[in-house]
């Protein structure tokens, strides 16, 4: 079962910052997850719609200027990074799971993945692009059909994993509160991987692995029990 650093090593450093991503790399993580939003012609790595929880800014992120966003403190003196800054830091050292947050993210993210492959040593198989906005996910698929997709859900779909298989996704990314053996088995029967968010307790890692889950997103990757890329429980 793969362990994925959720918004970097966000239990040790402010989430979605270069510090959190650097710590995940130091921990030897095989994959890092992050969120991207589009504002003033730039892709910003930030989770929330509004700025207040994770920075000293105010307002809706997508309505701000790049000068204002670049000036903010995202915690411990860290700035809100651009996606390109994160790509430069990671430079192909591990997988990146990029969540598209909202409209107008698919095309610019696709363009940056191409640039990162040309300039930073990334390979197409190192990307996984996910979103709750499945239309935006399909827009990304149109731009880059060679890259894996993960369909994010926060409940139990009526027909379980069928929609994700019909979309041509690689994974179904599930809320831990709604992850069941029936959903996991249905996804696997359809050729999908199952990735679960957000799981920070060791005993839940074991429970999910026993269920057959393929990977988990955690804020505390430092808790893993071995130095291997795969968790051994």
JOTA-V636075 format. One record per residue. RES is the residue in three letters. PSI is psi in whole degrees, 0 to 359 (NA if undefined). OMEGA is omega in whole degrees, 0 to 359 (none if undefined). NEAR is the number of other ideal C-beta (glycine too) atoms within 10 Angstrom. Layout:
((RES & PSI & OMEGA & NEAR) (RES & PSI & OMEGA & NEAR))
This chain:
((UNK & 125 & 183 & 20) (UNK & 141 & 176 & 17) (UNK & 126 & 184 & 23) (UNK & 125 & 182 & 26) (UNK & 110 & 186 & 29) (UNK & 113 & 185 & 28) (UNK & 36 & 186 & 26) (UNK & 196 & 174 & 29) (UNK & 71 & 192 & 25) (UNK & 352 & 172 & 26) (UNK & 348 & 183 & 18) (UNK & 342 & 184 & 17) (UNK & 162 & 179 & 20) (UNK & 134 & 186 & 20) (UNK & 146 & 175 & 24) (UNK & 32 & 175 & 27) (UNK & 163 & 178 & 27) (UNK & 326 & 178 & 21) (UNK & 316 & 179 & 20) (UNK & 322 & 179 & 29) (UNK & 321 & 178 & 27) (UNK & 320 & 179 & 16) (UNK & 322 & 177 & 20) (UNK & 320 & 177 & 29) (UNK & 318 & 178 & 17) (UNK & 328 & 178 & 11) (UNK & 355 & 178 & 16) (UNK & 29 & 183 & 13) (UNK & 143 & 178 & 25) (UNK & 346 & 181 & 17) (UNK & 145 & 177 & 20) (UNK & 138 & 176 & 26) (UNK & 145 & 177 & 28) (UNK & 168 & 182 & 26) (UNK & 143 & 179 & 23) (UNK & 142 & 175 & 25) (UNK & 156 & 184 & 25) (UNK & 124 & 178 & 21) (UNK & 130 & 175 & 20) (UNK & 47 & 174 & 15) (UNK & 17 & 183 & 8) (UNK & 150 & 173 & 16) (UNK & 121 & 182 & 24) (UNK & 140 & 180 & 23) (UNK & 102 & 187 & 28) (UNK & 140 & 185 & 28) (UNK & 307 & 192 & 18) (UNK & 154 & 174 & 16) (UNK & 319 & 179 & 13) (UNK & 160 & 187 & 14) (UNK & 342 & 194 & 21) (UNK & 316 & 187 & 10) (UNK & 321 & 189 & 9) (UNK & 16 & 176 & 20) (UNK & 176 & 175 & 22) (UNK & 15 & 178 & 11) (UNK & 176 & 179 & 18) (UNK & 149 & 175 & 11) (UNK & 180 & 179 & 12) (UNK & 128 & 186 & 12) (UNK & 314 & 187 & 25) (UNK & 351 & 179 & 17) (UNK & 5 & 186 & 11) (UNK & 161 & 176 & 20) (UNK & 158 & 179 & 12) (UNK & 329 & 178 & 13) (UNK & 317 & 179 & 8) (UNK & 313 & 182 & 16) (UNK & 321 & 181 & 23) (UNK & 340 & 182 & 15) (UNK & 350 & 189 & 14) (UNK & 154 & 174 & 19) (UNK & 120 & 180 & 13) (UNK & 14 & 179 & 24) (UNK & 132 & 178 & 18) (UNK & 33 & 179 & 10) (UNK & 4 & 179 & 9) (UNK & 147 & 176 & 18) (UNK & 163 & 170 & 16) (UNK & 117 & 183 & 27) (UNK & 156 & 168 & 24) (UNK & 160 & 178 & 18) (UNK & 322 & 181 & 24) (UNK & 323 & 176 & 16) (UNK & 320 & 178 & 16) (UNK & 318 & 179 & 26) (UNK & 320 & 177 & 23) (UNK & 322 & 179 & 14) (UNK & 313 & 184 & 15) (UNK & 317 & 173 & 23) (UNK & 46 & 174 & 14) (UNK & 12 & 182 & 14) (UNK & 341 & 178 & 17) (UNK & 175 & 173 & 20) (UNK & 152 & 171 & 21) (UNK & 125 & 175 & 23) (UNK & 111 & 186 & 25) (UNK & 117 & 177 & 27) (UNK & 124 & 176 & 25) (UNK & 118 & 181 & 25) (UNK & 102 & 175 & 22) (UNK & 189 & 186 & 17) (UNK & 159 & 169 & 13) (UNK & 24 & 178 & 15) (UNK & 333 & 188 & 25) (UNK & 306 & 185 & 23) (UNK & 311 & 180 & 15) (UNK & 327 & 176 & 17) (UNK & 318 & 177 & 23) (UNK & 317 & 180 & 19) (UNK & 319 & 180 & 13) (UNK & 329 & 176 & 20) (UNK & 321 & 177 & 24) (UNK & 315 & 180 & 13) (UNK & 319 & 181 & 13) (UNK & 326 & 176 & 23) (UNK & 323 & 181 & 16) (UNK & 326 & 190 & 9) (UNK & 338 & 190 & 12) (UNK & 3 & 175 & 16) (UNK & 9 & 175 & 12) (UNK & 154 & 174 & 23) (UNK & 150 & 182 & 10) (UNK & 325 & 182 & 12) (UNK & 355 & 179 & 10) (UNK & 358 & 180 & 20) (UNK & 145 & 163 & 21) (UNK & 121 & 183 & 24) (UNK & 125 & 184 & 27) (UNK & 163 & 176 & 25) (UNK & 150 & 166 & 25) (UNK & 337 & 178 & 15) (UNK & 93 & 188 & 17) (UNK & 337 & 174 & 16) (UNK & 320 & 178 & 9) (UNK & 325 & 177 & 20) (UNK & 318 & 178 & 24) (UNK & 328 & 176 & 15) (UNK & 320 & 176 & 18) (UNK & 319 & 179 & 22) (UNK & 322 & 177 & 18) (UNK & 322 & 181 & 10) (UNK & 318 & 185 & 16) (UNK & 81 & 181 & 19) (UNK & 350 & 181 & 9) (UNK & 356 & 185 & 9) (UNK & 142 & 181 & 19) (UNK & 144 & 178 & 19) (UNK & 145 & 174 & 23) (UNK & 122 & 180 & 26) (UNK & 116 & 179 & 24) (UNK & 137 & 176 & 21) (UNK & 157 & 179 & 20) (UNK & 26 & 179 & 11) (UNK & 198 & 178 & 9) (UNK & 108 & 178 & 14) (UNK & 149 & 182 & 16) (UNK & 318 & 181 & 7) (UNK & 33 & 176 & 11) (UNK & 236 & 188 & 20) (UNK & 8 & 186 & 25) (UNK & 316 & 183 & 14) (UNK & 321 & 182 & 15) (UNK & 321 & 177 & 27) (UNK & 319 & 180 & 18) (UNK & 332 & 176 & 10) (UNK & 347 & 183 & 13) (UNK & 26 & 180 & 13) (UNK & 160 & 174 & 28) (UNK & 326 & 183 & 17) (UNK & 157 & 169 & 22) (UNK & 120 & 184 & 29) (UNK & 111 & 195 & 27) (UNK & 148 & 169 & 27) (UNK & 132 & 181 & 14) (UNK & 328 & 182 & 17) (UNK & 342 & 183 & 8) (UNK & 13 & 180 & 13) (UNK & 121 & 181 & 25) (UNK & 159 & 176 & 12) (UNK & 324 & 180 & 11) (UNK & 316 & 179 & 10) (UNK & 316 & 180 & 20) (UNK & 314 & 181 & 23) (UNK & 320 & 179 & 15) (UNK & 317 & 178 & 20) (UNK & 314 & 180 & 27) (UNK & 321 & 178 & 16) (UNK & 334 & 180 & 11) (UNK & 6 & 177 & 15) (UNK & 16 & 181 & 10) (UNK & 148 & 167 & 21) (UNK & 157 & 177 & 19) (UNK & 119 & 177 & 26) (UNK & 136 & 189 & 27) (UNK & 136 & 178 & 26) (UNK & 158 & 333 & 21) (UNK & 127 & 194 & 16) (UNK & 113 & 186 & 23) (UNK & 355 & 182 & 17) (UNK & 131 & 183 & 12) (UNK & 318 & 183 & 15) (UNK & 331 & 177 & 9) (UNK & 331 & 175 & 15) (UNK & 313 & 182 & 22) (UNK & 318 & 180 & 13) (UNK & 317 & 181 & 15) (UNK & 323 & 177 & 22) (UNK & 319 & 178 & 16) (UNK & 331 & 178 & 11) (UNK & 343 & 180 & 16) (UNK & 10 & 179 & 13) (UNK & 142 & 185 & 25) (UNK & 337 & 180 & 18) (UNK & 157 & 177 & 27) (UNK & 148 & 173 & 25) (UNK & 129 & 181 & 23) (UNK & 145 & 174 & 28) (UNK & 347 & 185 & 20) (UNK & 65 & 179 & 18) (UNK & 343 & 179 & 27) (UNK & 347 & 181 & 15) (UNK & 354 & 183 & 14) (UNK & 154 & 190 & 20) (UNK & 357 & 178 & 10) (UNK & 170 & 179 & 9) (UNK & 7 & 180 & 7) (UNK & 161 & 179 & 11) (UNK & 332 & 180 & 14) (UNK & 140 & 179 & 12) (UNK & 138 & 174 & 20) (UNK & 114 & 183 & 9) (UNK & NA & none & 15))
